[in-house]
Amino acid sequence: MNPDALDTFFDVVSERIKACGNEVRRVFHGRGRCYEGLEQITADWLGQGVLQIAIFKEADPSFYRALRDGIEKFCQSDIWKNAGGTTVVLQHRDREGAETETLVGEQPQQINVIENGLTYKLDLGKRQNNGLFLDMRLGREWVQNNAKHKRVLNLFAYTCGFSVAAVEGKADQVVNLDMAKSSLSRGRENHQLNQHNLNQVAFLGHELFKSWGKVKKYGPYDLVIIDPPSFQKGSFVLTKDYAKILRRLPDLVEKGGDVLACVNAPDIQPSFLMEQMAECAPEFEFVSRLDNPPEFEDIDTDSALKVMHFKRQG
């Protein structure tokens, strides 16, 4: 990365942080390759005065020196002070364990963030992923706006962001499935932070392909959300296993029901989901691809997050 490009980094962060208020937002997205010399750096405003910068590939020492100098100058600006800025942390995503370094202030181990008026608890400094994928902001918003009186199945639920949005949108029932029980526990906390009735929410800590009977027992569903990892050792390979899920949809989804099928792998094109759905569950017709948040600009939209809306006919 180019230290001379960091003026652009701080200009963009300064402009976007003013519009965030106390809501969590990506404020710089170099990974979209729209900023030459800054392709391996991102920045997220977490609210409550915390800015989290991440570097995804080891840079030259001159880049780190320039970044620290820029942060020192930025933290003296009126923009930082008016935003209530107190803390800057740097996550080294290229290093084992995703080492996190505190550059300014004191790093909280956990923080409650606000997105679309809803509260989520994040972990800082411990894990590579802190508990909320910010590029899915408009997907969660879509679910909140389309969940009223629906039974929702949230596959690969992680910390249940879609579930929180669905219950807030007055869904009748949400079923979350994820093999990581610790993630589901955080999802339960997220619902509690938003004063949700947990009687409406089920948490299934199981491996999906061994649990179809449990999943089907709660159905049929009006909305199914499929948001898998690209690769999960020993349990899921996107290019091989996505079709196994799509073949089950006719047994899970009501006629007229909706499916949000998601892929966040740069080398997988939107046509992958269209073709897989046409082959495995042809009664589900493509409706639209949801927009990604504008702050996640990408030089190639087909490389960015794909959130595809399908509807069952009949």
Phi, psi and omega per residue, in radians:
M1 nan 2.758 -2.999
N2 -1.819 2.024 3.133
P3 -1.080 -0.450 3.129
D4 -1.206 -0.295 -3.141
A5 -1.491 -0.102 -3.049
L6 -1.189 -0.365 3.029
D7 -1.038 -0.698 3.089
T8 -1.122 -0.738 3.109
F9 -0.960 -0.901 -3.080
F10 -1.246 -0.516 3.058
D11 -1.120 -0.794 -3.126
V12 -1.171 -0.801 3.123
V13 -1.030 -0.758 -3.130
S14 -1.072 -0.740 -3.106
E15 -1.194 -0.724 -3.039
R16 -1.395 -0.544 -3.094
I17 -1.162 -0.464 3.125
K18 -1.141 -0.504 -3.067
A19 -1.594 -0.091 -3.021
C20 -1.385 -0.562 -2.960
G21 1.058 -2.280 3.132
N22 -1.805 0.220 -3.140
E23 -1.538 2.525 3.098
V24 -1.255 2.353 -3.133
R25 -2.688 2.565 2.861
R26 -1.230 2.233 -3.134
V27 -2.006 -0.106 2.945
F28 -2.704 2.297 -3.081
H29 -2.277 1.391 3.102
G30 -1.171 -0.405 -3.071
R31 -1.126 -0.299 3.081
G32 -1.398 -0.010 3.040
R33 1.105 0.478 3.099
C34 -1.621 -0.135 -3.102
Y35 -2.197 1.822 -3.081
E36 -1.081 2.322 3.138
G37 1.501 -0.012 -3.100
L38 -2.278 0.484 -2.997
E39 -1.212 -0.301 -3.037
Q40 -1.998 0.467 3.140
I41 -2.351 2.437 3.026
T42 -2.312 2.892 3.049
A43 -2.540 2.375 3.120
D44 -2.161 2.273 2.991
W45 -1.551 2.076 -3.074
L46 -1.674 0.005 -3.013
G47 1.351 3.095 3.126
Q48 0.910 0.507 3.031
G49 1.450 0.158 -3.020
V50 -1.898 2.192 3.016
L51 -1.955 2.171 3.129
Q52 -1.945 2.041 3.082
I53 -1.776 2.483 3.109
A54 -2.260 2.398 3.047
I55 -2.051 2.268 -2.989
F56 -1.777 -0.181 3.118
K57 -2.562 2.333 -3.090
E58 -0.924 2.264 -3.139
A59 -1.865 2.958 3.068
D60 -1.167 2.667 3.113
P61 -0.948 -0.557 -3.134
S62 -1.118 -0.556 3.117
F63 -1.185 -0.771 3.140
Y64 -1.140 -0.665 3.097
R65 -1.101 -0.790 -3.139
A66 -1.148 -0.634 3.122
L67 -1.134 -0.793 3.129
R68 -1.120 -0.706 3.091
D69 -1.102 -0.716 3.127
G70 -1.139 -0.682 3.117
I71 -1.140 -0.732 3.119
E72 -1.035 -0.764 3.121
K73 -1.177 -0.763 -3.114
F74 -1.066 -0.672 -3.091
C75 -1.285 -0.088 3.029
Q76 -1.728 -0.033 -3.060
S77 -1.424 2.752 3.084
D78 -1.135 -0.568 3.137
I79 -1.054 -0.820 3.129
W80 -1.107 -0.773 -3.112
K81 -1.168 -0.723 -3.129
N82 -1.185 -0.479 3.105
A83 -1.404 -0.104 -3.109
G84 1.359 0.441 -3.080
G85 -1.113 2.356 3.126
T86 -2.310 -0.461 -2.915
T87 -2.438 2.374 3.001
V88 -2.229 2.167 3.086
V89 -2.083 2.594 -3.126
L90 -2.103 2.033 3.132
Q91 -1.715 2.149 3.121
H92 -1.618 1.562 -3.070
R93 -1.236 -0.234 3.135
D94 -1.480 -0.159 -3.054
R95 -1.825 2.621 -3.122
E96 -1.016 2.294 -3.116
G97 1.394 0.068 3.133
A98 0.874 1.010 -3.119
E99 -0.876 2.340 3.121
T100 -2.029 2.289 -3.078
E101 -2.003 2.326 3.080
T102 -1.579 2.088 -3.101
L103 -1.723 -0.576 -3.133
V104 -2.448 2.383 3.063
G105 1.280 -2.697 3.130
E106 -2.111 2.335 -3.102
Q107 -1.454 2.136 3.006
P108 -1.294 2.532 3.092
Q109 -1.285 -0.515 3.075
Q110 -2.421 2.686 3.125
I111 -2.597 2.443 3.031
N112 -1.612 2.141 -3.125
V113 -1.960 2.805 -3.111
I114 -2.070 2.253 3.045
E115 -2.355 2.212 -3.096
N116 0.900 0.593 3.107
G117 1.418 -0.020 3.132
L118 -1.820 2.650 -3.033
T119 -1.872 2.382 3.109
Y120 -2.352 2.492 3.105
K121 -1.653 2.252 3.121
L122 -2.012 2.641 3.010
D123 -1.755 2.355 3.082
L124 -2.050 2.423 3.000
G125 1.509 -0.166 -3.071
K126 -1.853 -0.740 -2.958
R127 -2.165 2.784 3.099
Q128 -1.129 -0.768 3.091
N129 -1.840 2.294 -2.966
N130 -1.573 -0.121 3.060
G131 2.208 -0.077 3.129
L132 -2.671 2.127 3.100
F133 -1.525 1.929 -2.972
L134 -1.238 -0.383 3.126
D135 -1.235 -0.199 3.130
M136 -1.645 0.259 -3.088
R137 -0.967 -0.810 -3.096
L138 -1.306 -0.444 3.024
G139 -1.151 -0.770 3.093
R140 -1.131 -0.658 3.102
E141 -1.110 -0.711 3.117
W142 -1.078 -0.784 3.138
V143 -1.072 -0.770 3.134
Q144 -1.030 -0.652 -3.088
N145 -1.430 -0.179 -3.038
N146 -2.233 0.295 -3.053
A147 -1.794 -0.043 -2.998
K148 -1.005 2.183 3.112
H149 1.084 0.401 -3.120
K150 -1.860 2.708 2.961
R151 -1.683 2.165 -2.950
V152 -2.077 2.360 3.020
L153 -1.959 2.170 -3.094
N154 -2.004 1.729 -3.108
L155 -1.554 2.509 -3.027
F156 0.984 0.953 -2.889
A157 -1.211 -0.384 -3.116
Y158 0.956 -2.119 -3.117
T159 -1.699 0.354 2.928
C160 1.215 0.566 3.091
G161 -1.032 -0.757 3.101
F162 -1.125 -0.625 -3.141
S163 -1.139 -0.775 3.096
V164 -1.027 -0.784 3.130
A165 -1.110 -0.699 -3.112
A166 -1.154 -0.793 3.135
V167 -1.133 -0.691 3.080
E168 -1.084 -0.543 3.100
G169 -1.478 0.226 3.026
K170 1.261 0.613 2.966
A171 -1.109 2.576 3.101
D172 -1.292 -0.681 -3.073
Q173 -2.692 2.463 3.038
V174 -2.259 2.315 3.059
V175 -1.982 2.081 3.116
N176 -1.817 2.291 3.065
L177 -2.200 2.239 3.051
D178 -2.763 2.447 -3.108
M179 -1.288 -0.275 3.124
A180 -1.584 1.753 -3.087
K181 -1.137 -0.501 3.103
S182 -1.144 -0.619 3.083
S183 -1.167 -0.710 3.106
L184 -1.147 -0.599 3.071
S185 -1.096 -0.715 3.055
R186 -1.132 -0.652 3.076
G187 -1.053 -0.699 3.082
R188 -1.066 -0.745 3.095
E189 -1.079 -0.709 -3.137
N190 -1.075 -0.711 3.073
H191 -1.105 -0.746 -3.133
Q192 -1.119 -0.632 3.097
L193 -1.065 -0.450 -3.129
N194 -1.793 0.257 3.094
Q195 0.968 0.735 3.131
H196 -1.557 2.645 3.092
N197 -1.376 1.917 -3.081
L198 -1.263 -0.174 3.030
N199 -1.151 -0.307 3.125
Q200 -1.551 -0.070 -2.957
V201 -2.194 2.300 3.043
A202 -1.952 2.511 -3.135
F203 -2.169 1.936 -3.093
L204 -1.906 1.894 -3.141
G205 -1.585 1.264 -3.043
H206 -2.376 2.811 3.000
E207 -1.410 2.201 -2.941
L208 -0.945 -0.864 -2.974
F209 -1.257 -0.102 3.045
K210 -1.885 0.155 -2.944
S211 -2.335 0.399 -3.101
W212 -1.054 -0.608 -3.135
G213 -1.091 -0.763 3.113
K214 -1.127 -0.721 -3.129
V215 -1.126 -0.787 -3.086
K216 -1.163 -0.537 -3.098
K217 -1.024 -0.591 -3.121
Y218 -1.455 -0.207 -3.057
G219 -1.468 -2.919 -0.047
P220 -1.280 2.829 -3.019
Y221 -1.934 2.659 3.057
D222 -1.636 -0.357 -3.140
L223 -2.575 2.211 3.065
V224 -2.081 2.283 3.126
I225 -1.968 2.188 -3.138
I226 -2.080 1.870 -3.090
D227 -2.330 1.256 -3.006
P228 -1.483 2.836 2.930
P229 -1.229 2.770 3.068
S230 -1.172 -0.589 -3.117
F231 -2.657 2.286 3.074
Q232 -2.349 1.917 -2.978
K233 -0.920 2.178 3.062
G234 1.440 -0.076 -3.077
S235 -2.394 -0.506 -3.064
F236 -2.681 2.220 2.961
V237 -2.161 2.030 -2.948
L238 -0.943 -0.880 -3.043
T239 -1.155 -0.397 -3.099
K240 -1.743 -0.617 -2.932
D241 -1.789 -0.265 -3.126
Y242 -1.024 -0.701 -3.114
A243 -1.054 -0.568 3.142
K244 -1.090 -0.591 3.113
I245 -1.287 -0.806 -3.078
L246 -1.067 -0.605 3.133
R247 -1.132 -0.403 -3.129
R248 -1.481 -0.236 -3.018
L249 -1.032 -0.695 3.123
P250 -1.011 -0.479 3.115
D251 -1.490 -0.166 -3.031
L252 -1.948 -0.486 -2.946
V253 -1.905 2.316 3.052
E254 -1.106 2.699 2.986
K255 -1.079 2.342 -3.057
G256 1.497 -0.044 -3.127
G257 -1.341 2.903 -3.052
D258 -1.979 2.655 3.027
V259 -2.300 2.275 2.926
L260 -1.825 1.937 3.135
A261 -1.855 2.168 -2.983
C262 -2.106 2.555 3.025
V263 -2.488 2.284 3.090
N264 -2.202 1.005 3.075
A265 -2.163 2.116 -3.038
P266 -1.023 -0.528 -3.069
D267 -1.549 0.003 3.101
I268 -1.778 2.159 -3.101
Q269 -1.482 2.762 3.069
P270 -0.987 -0.528 -3.132
S271 -1.074 -0.427 3.114
F272 -1.007 -0.858 -3.127
L273 -1.201 -0.679 3.135
M274 -1.070 -0.802 -3.094
E275 -1.233 -0.700 3.135
Q276 -1.131 -0.728 3.136
M277 -1.157 -0.743 3.139
A278 -1.068 -0.594 -3.120
E279 -1.421 -0.723 -2.960
C280 -1.661 -0.487 -3.101
A281 -2.573 1.206 -2.989
P282 -1.121 -0.277 3.110
E283 -1.329 -0.075 3.090
F284 -1.728 2.054 -3.099
E285 -1.718 2.481 3.098
F286 -1.197 2.315 3.108
V287 -1.836 -0.972 -3.112
S288 -2.939 2.819 2.952
R289 -1.724 2.210 -3.137
L290 -1.209 2.549 3.056
D291 -1.155 2.629 2.947
N292 -1.610 2.704 3.118
P293 -0.984 2.429 -3.076
P294 -1.076 -0.426 3.137
E295 -1.251 -0.204 3.069
F296 -1.744 0.870 -3.125
E297 -1.052 2.503 -3.078
D298 -2.464 2.393 -3.127
I299 -1.124 -0.413 3.132
D300 -2.315 1.826 -3.065
T301 -1.100 -0.438 3.121
D302 -1.275 -0.308 3.077
S303 -1.487 -0.335 -3.081
A304 -1.370 3.137 3.104
L305 -0.941 2.335 3.068
K306 -1.940 2.063 3.066
V307 -2.129 1.883 -2.990
M308 -1.955 2.263 -3.112
H309 -1.723 2.141 3.063
F310 -2.103 2.661 3.095
K311 -2.280 2.390 3.106
R312 -1.366 2.268 3.130
Q313 -1.551 2.886 3.086
G314 2.315 nan nan
